[in-house]
Amino acid sequence: MKTVLKKIIFKLGMASLFEKLNFAKEKMRMKKENNKFKKENPNVILPPDFYIYETFTLDYKKYYSGGKETAKWLWNHLKDYINSKNLSILDWGCGPGRIIRHLPDIVGRNNKYYGCDYNKRYVSWCQKNIDNVMFKKNELAPPLDFDDNSLDIIYGISIFTHLSEKMHHLWISELQRVLKKEGILFLTTHGEVMKQKLPKEEQKEFDKGNLIINSFKKEGNRLFAAYQPCAFFRELCEQNNFKIIKHIPGEVINNKPLQDVWILCK
Ligand SMILES: C[S@@+](CC[C@H](N)C(=O)[O-])C[C@H]1O[C@@H](n2cnc3c(N)ncnc32)[C@H](O)[C@@H]1O
């Protein structure tokens, strides 16, 4: 229902207005909680509200404390597969640094940390406000500014979820290029549990194994959503010479469907 309504709004050319109204509504809704967080955490530097809203949810506590929990959760998934020290770690599509800002404290300062995004405003904010991480801007399409076989770990949390089919192919191949042999790639996608967000006819297409795209804004934006059936994503990874170490299908927690997790090895 929500997707159908969004499609009508988009067809009427009202996507930007919808976005502005929704942002204003979220700001109002979260005002008390967010002010409380700021009062209790005066030393936490926060990105502009719109950056948090556009990449996540406009909730300071979820952005900062939740971001730290996500960074720990991520490292718990990764650490079993890592043998070496002095790692090079990239957050591909880092947004305003929700996860990468915590990693040096969690994983150790002896590693090299990088973040990149195609949105120059996020990259610029991160460069000015986050220590111990080097941030680089990339374009919507590859390449990344990294040498072949140069990174031990790459993670992309909710990035393929905003890309077209063509970009799926280009990016998985680019991630393969920059990852070291035996390096680990950690990705999330909109899998089976997310399909409930789609209209019935798109659910049928999803069930046939086809990638579904709902574009309410330009590619890369959160209002451009891609839904990846398991078979589609598995084939994409395998065709690009990734070994699938683990696929964790998303669960529904508190009525909220979570993204699928893919842990891949080169
Ligand atoms: C839903 S947000 C997630 C941000 C961050 N990974 C997090 O979990 O907080 C998606 C992010 O992907 C970025 N993005 C989209 N397409 C990209 C691309 N081709 N290359 C790099 N970043 C991209 C967007 O700018 C945005 O920051």
The ligand as an SDF file (V2000), in Angstrom:
LIG
                    3D

 27 29  0  0  0  0  0  0  0  0999 V2000
   20.9220    3.6850    3.2400 C   0  0  0  0  0  0  0  0  0  0  0  0
   22.4020    4.6260    3.1880 S   0  0  0  0  0  0  0  0  0  0  0  0
   23.4420    3.6550    4.2500 C   0  0  0  0  0  0  0  0  0  0  0  0
   24.6180    4.4260    4.7880 C   0  0  0  0  0  0  0  0  0  0  0  0
   25.5520    3.6280    5.6830 C   0  0  0  0  0  0  0  0  0  0  0  0
   26.0730    2.4750    5.0090 N   0  0  0  0  0  0  0  0  0  0  0  0
   24.8530    3.2190    6.9650 C   0  0  0  0  0  0  0  0  0  0  0  0
   24.5570    2.0220    7.1150 O   0  0  0  0  0  0  0  0  0  0  0  0
   24.5940    4.0770    7.8050 O   0  0  0  0  0  0  0  0  0  0  0  0
   23.0470    4.2890    1.5820 C   0  0  0  0  0  0  0  0  0  0  0  0
   24.3460    4.9930    1.3140 C   0  0  0  0  0  0  0  0  0  0  0  0
   24.8990    4.5240    0.0950 O   0  0  0  0  0  0  0  0  0  0  0  0
   25.4520    5.6120   -0.5880 C   0  0  0  0  0  0  0  0  0  0  0  0
   25.6020    5.1990   -1.9900 N   0  0  0  0  0  0  0  0  0  0  0  0
   24.6350    4.9340   -2.8840 C   0  0  0  0  0  0  0  0  0  0  0  0
   25.1660    4.5800   -4.0630 N   0  0  0  0  0  0  0  0  0  0  0  0
   26.5100    4.5910   -3.8950 C   0  0  0  0  0  0  0  0  0  0  0  0
   27.6150    4.3080   -4.7550 C   0  0  0  0  0  0  0  0  0  0  0  0
   27.4350    3.9470   -6.0250 N   0  0  0  0  0  0  0  0  0  0  0  0
   28.8520    4.4110   -4.2430 N   0  0  0  0  0  0  0  0  0  0  0  0
   29.0420    4.7940   -2.9520 C   0  0  0  0  0  0  0  0  0  0  0  0
   28.0420    5.0840   -2.1110 N   0  0  0  0  0  0  0  0  0  0  0  0
   26.7860    4.9870   -2.5730 C   0  0  0  0  0  0  0  0  0  0  0  0
   24.4820    6.7430   -0.3150 C   0  0  0  0  0  0  0  0  0  0  0  0
   25.0120    8.0080   -0.5640 O   0  0  0  0  0  0  0  0  0  0  0  0
   24.2200    6.5090    1.1710 C   0  0  0  0  0  0  0  0  0  0  0  0
   25.1730    7.1270    1.9690 O   0  0  0  0  0  0  0  0  0  0  0  0
  1  2  1  0
  2  3  1  0
  2 10  1  0
  3  4  1  0
  4  5  1  0
  5  6  1  0
  5  7  1  0
  7  8  2  0
  7  9  1  0
 10 11  1  0
 11 12  1  0
 11 26  1  0
 12 13  1  0
 13 14  1  0
 13 24  1  0
 14 15  1  0
 14 23  1  0
 15 16  2  0
 16 17  1  0
 17 18  1  0
 17 23  2  0
 18 19  1  0
 18 20  2  0
 20 21  1  0
 21 22  2  0
 22 23  1  0
 24 25  1  0
 24 26  1  0
 26 27  1  0
M  CHG  2   2   1   9  -1
M  END
$$$$
